[in-house]
């Protein structure tokens, strides 16, 4: 049979007896489960009629093939290495517990409900989900919250038809092909027993998308041994610490690199409401909130100016509230732009940072596009999540001193006298 690597799409021939085996691609070196290329299963037969018409057909076909391909170099097909594991391995790919997981994935991909239903420990799954719902309900408020539906009862309290409804619901979760995290959406190609304790097995399998693709994802299953079979009690995506660490390095705190339409490359993060710093005492938090309310109250004049100065004096503890203001203010009219302009001015005075957009600079080249406005706000949040915890007032002074280099000696002397005022 002809197989294809889901990662680099290199093809190779493999005996049909090796279908389902783990193989290492001869091209990219990655491991995958051997399946016929194009989704065709082994055992499919082609129409034998052309081969019994006569020798003439075969001869003509061979001549035509030779003429058509005489200038084509022979196509290289990299031969994969079949990874053999002892059938008796108690923890490997061919172990009974891992085989049970593989059968569940296969049944989900094929939509075989009865196979799945026969391998579910409904009582354990129901008890775990009922407990989780109870904890969530208690955390949601001080009043005890009554659970609804089947979760309102323990497994022993459920009627027979209610238990069946619970099992059908679990089965539907696995079969939901529209859910990218469902069992049906992923096909295992490697895996092993991660741990075993008193008949409870933790299985982790590496999977590729059932619909095809090079992405790889790990699933974790918890099985209980029940006589000569294994029953599933928990399943879902598993992210190991190493993978989580790699993801963190790719996008710390959720920020990412973006290229704007003018070609500039920036770091952005989606804005969101921010809490006050943990180190900010309650009385200072109240003062920050009071002064923030004044800088966005456009009916004030002297009080607004004093509030701006006070927030700049407070410094870093005021930044989360100011950034939250950028998130909250909708720049859809002149009044709101004035408010946002005040917020940006105070942020610039505290941090020494500027990201190319001032809300009131409507005539400026950088203040006329929606893209620039939204990107500027996202850049503020990216800066805070990248450097906010390390930011000090010294950075602001350094940034100001750097600007002094572009001034005349007289201007520098004047600014040195006034920058602390």
C-alpha positions as CSV (number, residue, x, y, z in Angstrom):
1,X,0.0,0.0,0.0
2,X,1.1,3.6,-0.6
3,X,1.3,5.7,2.6
4,X,1.9,9.4,3.0
5,X,3.6,11.3,5.9
6,X,1.1,13.8,7.3
7,X,4.0,16.2,8.1
8,X,6.1,16.5,4.9
9,X,3.8,14.5,2.6
10,X,6.6,12.2,1.5
11,X,5.1,8.9,0.1
12,X,6.4,5.4,0.4
13,X,5.3,1.8,-0.2
14,X,4.6,-0.4,2.8
15,X,3.2,-4.0,3.0
16,X,-0.5,-3.9,3.9
17,X,0.3,-6.1,6.9
18,X,2.0,-3.0,8.4
19,X,-1.1,-0.8,8.3
20,X,-1.5,1.0,11.6
21,X,2.2,0.5,12.6
22,X,4.3,3.3,13.8
23,X,6.8,4.4,11.1
24,X,9.6,7.0,11.0
25,X,9.5,9.1,7.8
26,X,12.6,8.7,5.7
27,X,12.3,12.3,4.6
28,X,11.6,14.4,7.7
29,X,12.3,11.8,10.4
30,X,8.9,12.3,12.3
31,X,6.8,9.4,13.5
32,X,3.3,8.7,12.3
33,X,0.8,5.9,12.0
34,X,0.9,4.1,8.6
35,X,-2.4,4.6,6.7
36,X,-3.1,4.3,3.0
37,X,-2.6,7.6,1.2
38,X,-5.8,9.4,0.2
39,X,-7.9,7.8,2.9
40,X,-8.2,4.4,1.0
41,X,-8.3,1.5,3.3
42,X,-6.3,-1.7,2.8
43,X,-8.2,-4.5,1.1
44,X,-9.8,-2.3,-1.6
45,X,-9.6,-3.9,-5.0
46,X,-9.3,-2.3,-8.5
47,X,-11.4,-3.5,-11.4
48,X,-9.6,-6.5,-12.8
49,X,-11.3,-6.3,-16.3
50,X,-8.5,-4.5,-18.1
51,X,-6.1,-7.3,-17.1
52,X,-8.1,-10.1,-18.7
53,X,-8.8,-8.5,-22.0
54,X,-5.6,-9.8,-23.5
55,X,-1.9,-9.5,-23.7
56,X,-2.2,-6.8,-26.4
57,X,-3.7,-4.3,-24.0
58,X,-0.8,-4.9,-21.6
59,X,1.8,-4.5,-24.3
60,X,0.2,-1.3,-25.7
61,X,-0.1,0.2,-22.2
62,X,3.6,-0.6,-21.4
63,X,4.7,1.0,-24.7
64,X,2.6,4.2,-24.1
65,X,3.8,4.5,-20.5
66,X,7.4,4.2,-21.8
67,X,6.9,6.9,-24.4
68,X,5.1,9.3,-22.2
69,X,7.7,9.0,-19.4
70,X,10.9,8.6,-21.3
71,X,12.1,12.0,-20.3
72,X,10.8,11.9,-16.7
73,X,13.4,11.0,-14.1
74,X,12.3,8.2,-11.8
75,X,10.5,9.6,-8.8
76,X,12.2,8.9,-5.5
77,X,10.1,7.5,-2.8
78,X,11.7,7.6,0.6
79,X,11.3,4.3,2.5
80,X,10.2,4.8,6.1
81,X,11.5,2.7,9.0
82,X,8.9,0.6,10.7
83,X,9.2,0.9,14.5
84,X,8.6,-2.5,15.9
85,X,7.5,-2.9,19.5
86,X,7.2,-6.2,21.4
87,X,3.5,-7.2,21.5
88,X,4.0,-8.0,25.2
89,X,5.1,-4.4,26.1
90,X,3.0,-3.5,29.1
91,X,3.3,0.3,28.5
92,X,4.0,0.8,24.8
93,X,2.0,1.4,21.6
94,X,0.7,-2.2,21.4
95,X,-0.1,-2.5,25.1
96,X,-3.7,-3.3,25.9
97,X,-4.4,0.0,27.6
98,X,-3.1,2.0,24.7
99,X,-4.9,-0.2,22.2
100,X,-8.2,0.6,24.1
101,X,-7.5,4.3,23.6
102,X,-6.7,3.8,19.9
103,X,-10.0,1.9,19.5
104,X,-11.9,4.8,21.1
105,X,-10.3,7.3,18.7
106,X,-11.0,5.0,15.7
107,X,-14.6,4.4,16.8
108,X,-15.1,8.2,17.2
109,X,-13.7,8.9,13.7
110,X,-16.0,6.3,12.2
111,X,-19.0,7.3,14.3
112,X,-19.4,3.9,15.9
113,X,-21.5,4.8,18.9
114,X,-21.9,1.3,20.4
115,X,-18.1,0.8,20.6
116,X,-17.8,4.1,22.5
117,X,-20.8,3.4,24.8
118,X,-19.3,0.0,25.7
119,X,-16.1,1.6,26.8
120,X,-17.4,4.5,29.0
121,X,-17.4,4.4,32.8
122,X,-20.5,6.5,33.1
123,X,-20.7,6.4,36.9
124,X,-17.1,7.8,37.4
125,X,-17.4,10.5,34.7
126,X,-20.8,11.6,36.1
127,X,-19.5,11.8,39.7
128,X,-16.4,13.8,38.6
129,X,-18.5,16.3,36.6
130,X,-21.1,16.6,39.3
131,X,-18.4,17.4,41.8
132,X,-16.8,20.0,39.5
133,X,-20.2,21.6,38.9
134,X,-20.8,21.8,42.6
135,X,-17.4,23.5,43.3
136,X,-18.1,26.0,40.4
137,X,-21.5,26.8,41.8
138,X,-20.1,27.4,45.3
139,X,-17.3,29.7,43.9
140,X,-19.9,31.7,42.0
141,X,-21.6,33.0,45.2
142,X,-22.1,32.5,48.9
143,X,-25.5,31.1,48.5
144,X,-25.7,27.3,47.8
145,X,-26.7,26.8,44.2
146,X,-28.8,23.8,43.2
147,X,-27.5,21.8,40.3
148,X,-29.7,21.3,37.3
149,X,-30.5,18.4,35.0
150,X,-28.9,15.0,35.5
151,X,-26.1,16.6,37.6
152,X,-28.7,17.3,40.4
153,X,-28.7,13.5,41.1
154,X,-25.9,11.0,41.9
155,X,-25.4,8.1,39.6
156,X,-27.3,5.7,41.9
157,X,-30.2,8.1,42.0
158,X,-30.6,8.3,38.2
159,X,-33.2,6.2,36.5
160,X,-32.1,3.7,33.8
161,X,-33.2,6.0,30.9
162,X,-31.4,9.0,32.6
163,X,-28.2,7.0,32.8
164,X,-28.5,6.3,29.1
165,X,-29.0,10.0,28.4
166,X,-25.8,10.8,30.3
167,X,-23.9,8.2,28.3
168,X,-25.4,9.4,25.0
169,X,-24.2,13.0,25.9
170,X,-20.7,11.8,26.6
171,X,-20.7,9.9,23.3
172,X,-21.9,13.0,21.4
173,X,-19.0,14.9,22.8
174,X,-16.5,12.4,21.4
175,X,-18.3,12.3,18.0
176,X,-18.6,16.1,17.5
177,X,-16.6,16.5,14.3
178,X,-17.3,20.2,14.4
179,X,-15.4,20.6,17.6
180,X,-11.6,20.8,16.9
181,X,-10.9,19.4,20.3
182,X,-13.2,16.4,20.1
183,X,-11.8,12.8,20.0
184,X,-13.2,12.3,16.5
185,X,-11.0,15.1,15.2
186,X,-7.7,13.4,16.1
187,X,-6.0,10.1,15.1
188,X,-3.2,8.7,17.4
189,X,0.1,7.8,15.8
190,X,2.2,7.2,19.0
191,X,1.6,6.8,22.7
192,X,2.2,4.9,25.9
193,X,1.0,4.2,29.4
194,X,2.2,7.2,31.4
195,X,1.4,5.8,34.8
196,X,-0.6,2.9,36.4
197,X,-1.8,2.6,40.0
198,X,-4.2,0.0,41.3
199,X,-5.9,-0.6,38.0
200,X,-6.1,3.1,37.0
201,X,-4.1,4.0,33.9
202,X,-3.0,7.3,32.5
203,X,-2.5,7.1,28.8
204,X,-1.0,9.8,26.6
205,X,-1.1,9.6,22.8
206,X,0.3,11.9,20.1
207,X,-2.3,12.6,17.4
208,X,-2.6,14.2,14.0
209,X,-5.9,15.7,12.6
210,X,-8.2,13.0,11.3
211,X,-9.0,15.2,8.3
212,X,-5.3,15.5,7.4
213,X,-2.6,18.0,8.3
214,X,0.8,18.4,9.9
215,X,-0.4,19.7,13.3
216,X,0.4,17.4,16.3
217,X,-1.6,17.3,19.5
218,X,-1.4,15.2,22.6
219,X,-4.4,13.6,24.3
220,X,-4.5,12.3,27.8
221,X,-6.9,9.5,28.9
222,X,-7.7,8.0,32.3
223,X,-8.8,4.4,32.1
224,X,-9.9,2.0,34.8
225,X,-9.4,-1.7,34.4
226,X,-12.6,-3.7,34.5
227,X,-11.9,-7.4,34.1
228,X,-10.5,-7.9,30.6
229,X,-11.5,-4.5,29.3
230,X,-10.6,-0.8,30.0
231,X,-13.2,1.9,30.6
232,X,-12.7,5.6,30.0
233,X,-13.3,8.0,32.9
234,X,-11.6,11.2,31.6
235,X,-10.1,12.4,28.3
236,X,-9.0,15.7,26.7
237,X,-6.1,17.6,25.3
238,X,-2.9,17.5,27.3
239,X,-0.2,20.2,27.2
240,X,3.0,19.1,28.7
241,X,5.2,21.7,30.6
242,X,7.8,21.7,27.8
243,X,5.2,22.6,25.2
244,X,3.7,25.3,27.5
245,X,7.1,26.7,28.0
246,X,7.7,26.9,24.2
247,X,4.3,28.6,23.7
248,X,5.2,31.1,26.4
249,X,8.5,31.9,24.6
250,X,6.7,32.3,21.3
251,X,4.1,34.7,22.7
252,X,4.8,35.8,26.3
253,X,1.7,37.2,28.0
254,X,-0.2,36.9,24.8
255,X,1.5,39.6,22.7
256,X,2.6,39.1,19.1
257,X,4.5,40.7,16.3
258,X,2.4,42.5,13.6
259,X,3.2,44.2,10.3
260,X,1.0,47.2,9.6
261,X,-0.1,48.3,6.2
262,X,2.6,51.0,6.1
263,X,5.2,48.3,6.6
264,X,6.0,49.1,10.3
265,X,6.6,46.1,12.5
266,X,5.1,46.4,16.0
267,X,4.2,44.3,19.1
268,X,0.5,44.2,19.9
269,X,-1.6,42.6,22.6
270,X,-5.4,42.6,22.9
271,X,-6.5,45.3,25.4
272,X,-8.5,44.3,28.5
273,X,-9.4,45.7,31.9
274,X,-6.5,45.6,34.3
275,X,-6.5,45.4,38.1
276,X,-4.5,47.7,40.4
277,X,-1.1,46.5,41.3
278,X,-1.1,44.2,44.3
279,X,1.4,46.5,46.0
280,X,-0.9,49.5,45.7
281,X,-2.6,50.2,49.1
282,X,-6.4,50.8,49.2
283,X,-6.1,54.5,49.9
284,X,-3.8,55.1,46.9
285,X,-6.1,53.1,44.7
286,X,-9.0,55.3,45.7
287,X,-6.9,58.4,45.0
288,X,-6.0,57.0,41.5
289,X,-9.6,56.4,40.7
290,X,-10.6,59.9,41.9
291,X,-8.0,61.6,39.8
292,X,-8.7,59.4,36.8
293,X,-12.4,60.5,36.9
294,X,-11.2,64.1,36.9
295,X,-9.0,63.9,33.8
296,X,-11.9,62.5,31.7
297,X,-14.4,65.0,33.0
298,X,-14.2,67.6,30.3
299,X,-16.2,70.2,32.4
300,X,-13.2,70.7,34.7
301,X,-10.2,72.9,34.0
302,X,-7.9,73.6,36.9
303,X,-9.0,70.4,38.8
304,X,-8.3,68.4,35.6
305,X,-4.8,69.8,35.4
306,X,-4.0,69.1,39.0
307,X,-5.3,65.6,38.6
308,X,-3.0,65.0,35.7
309,X,0.0,66.2,37.7
310,X,-1.0,64.0,40.6
311,X,-1.3,60.9,38.5
312,X,2.2,61.6,36.9
313,X,3.5,62.0,40.4
314,X,2.0,58.7,41.5
315,X,3.7,57.1,38.5
316,X,3.7,53.4,37.9
317,X,0.7,52.4,40.2
318,X,-1.5,54.7,38.1
319,X,-0.7,52.9,34.8
320,X,-3.1,50.0,35.0
321,X,-6.0,52.4,35.6
322,X,-5.0,54.5,32.6
323,X,-4.6,51.6,30.3
324,X,-8.0,50.3,31.4
325,X,-9.3,53.8,30.4
326,X,-7.9,53.2,26.8
327,X,-9.8,50.0,26.7
328,X,-13.0,51.5,28.0
329,X,-13.2,54.8,26.0
330,X,-14.9,54.5,22.6
331,X,-13.2,56.9,20.2
332,X,-16.4,57.5,18.3
333,X,-16.9,61.2,18.9
334,X,-15.0,64.4,19.6
335,X,-15.7,64.3,23.4
336,X,-14.4,60.8,23.8
337,X,-11.3,61.6,21.8
338,X,-10.5,64.4,24.2
339,X,-10.8,62.0,27.1
340,X,-8.5,59.5,25.5
341,X,-6.1,62.3,24.6
342,X,-5.8,63.2,28.3
343,X,-5.2,59.5,29.2
344,X,-2.4,59.2,26.5
345,X,-0.8,62.4,27.7
346,X,-0.6,61.2,31.3
347,X,0.7,57.7,30.2
348,X,3.4,59.4,28.1
349,X,4.4,61.7,31.0
350,X,4.7,58.7,33.4
351,X,6.4,56.2,31.1
352,X,8.2,58.2,28.5
353,X,6.7,55.9,25.9
354,X,4.8,56.8,22.7
355,X,3.3,54.5,20.1
356,X,2.6,56.7,17.2
357,X,-1.0,57.9,17.9
358,X,-2.5,60.9,19.7
359,X,-6.3,60.8,19.7
360,X,-6.6,64.5,19.0
361,X,-4.1,64.7,16.2
362,X,-6.8,64.2,13.5
363,X,-4.8,66.2,10.9
364,X,-1.5,64.3,11.5
365,X,-0.3,61.5,9.3
366,X,-0.4,59.0,12.2
367,X,-3.7,60.1,13.6
368,X,-6.0,59.5,10.6
369,X,-6.4,55.8,10.3
370,X,-8.4,53.3,12.4
371,X,-5.6,50.8,12.0
372,X,-3.1,53.1,13.6
373,X,-5.5,54.0,16.4
374,X,-6.2,50.4,17.3
375,X,-2.6,49.3,16.9
376,X,-1.4,52.1,19.2
377,X,-3.7,51.0,22.0
378,X,-2.6,47.4,21.5
379,X,1.0,48.4,21.6
380,X,0.5,50.1,25.0
381,X,-0.8,46.8,26.4
382,X,2.0,44.8,24.8
383,X,4.5,47.2,26.4
384,X,2.9,46.8,29.8
385,X,2.8,43.0,29.7
386,X,6.4,42.9,28.4
387,X,8.0,45.6,30.6
388,X,5.4,46.9,33.0
389,X,6.6,44.7,35.9
390,X,10.1,46.1,35.5
391,X,9.2,49.6,34.6
392,X,10.6,52.3,36.9
393,X,10.5,56.1,36.9
394,X,14.2,56.0,36.0
395,X,13.2,54.8,32.5
396,X,11.1,57.9,32.0
397,X,14.0,60.1,33.0
398,X,16.4,58.2,30.7
399,X,14.0,58.7,27.8
400,X,13.8,62.4,28.5
401,X,17.5,62.8,28.8
402,X,17.9,61.0,25.4
403,X,15.6,63.7,23.8
404,X,17.9,66.4,25.3
405,X,20.6,65.5,22.9
406,X,18.6,67.0,20.0
407,X,18.2,70.4,21.8
408,X,20.4,73.5,22.0
409,X,22.4,74.1,25.2
410,X,20.0,76.9,26.2
411,X,17.0,74.6,25.7
412,X,18.7,71.9,27.7
413,X,19.4,74.3,30.6
414,X,15.8,75.5,30.6
415,X,14.4,72.0,30.6
416,X,16.8,70.9,33.4
417,X,15.4,73.6,35.5
418,X,11.8,72.7,34.8
419,X,11.5,69.0,34.3
420,X,10.9,68.3,38.0
421,X,8.2,71.0,38.2
